[in-house]
Structures are given as structure tokens and as C-alpha cells.
């Protein structure tokens, strides 16, 4: 389900789509808590019921959360 610009997902305001693939859709978003732009990846509906896909998605999120880069 594509998210439209302006859609709010928790503390994140969707700004624009960045890309999509087999493991999800990626959006440019604004974090209202920290006042900065972030990338948000959303697991596709087709994989939400797949326990292994959710675990892989979680591992990826944990690994990416450790990154800190100015770009």
C-alpha cells in the first residue's frame, strides 16, 4: 500500500517515495520529534504474515539504526 505525501506514520510525516523492492517500500519522511529528515522502510502487506520476513526486516532495521552518516 503506497503511502501518500502528508501521511503520518507515528512521529514520521511522509514526504515522498524513494523506491520499492521485494522487501518493502522506502520513503523520505520528516521525524517530528527530532526535526530531521529520515528514510522509512515499510514492509509490504504480502510479507506481514511471514514470520521469517518480519525477523529479517527487524534485523535489517537494527543494523541500519547503528549507521550514522551525514548523507
Secondary structure, DSSP 8 states (H G I E B T S, - for coil): ----TT-EETTEEEEEEEEEETTEEEEEEEETTTTEEEEEEE--GGGTT-HHHHHHHHHHHHHHHT-----
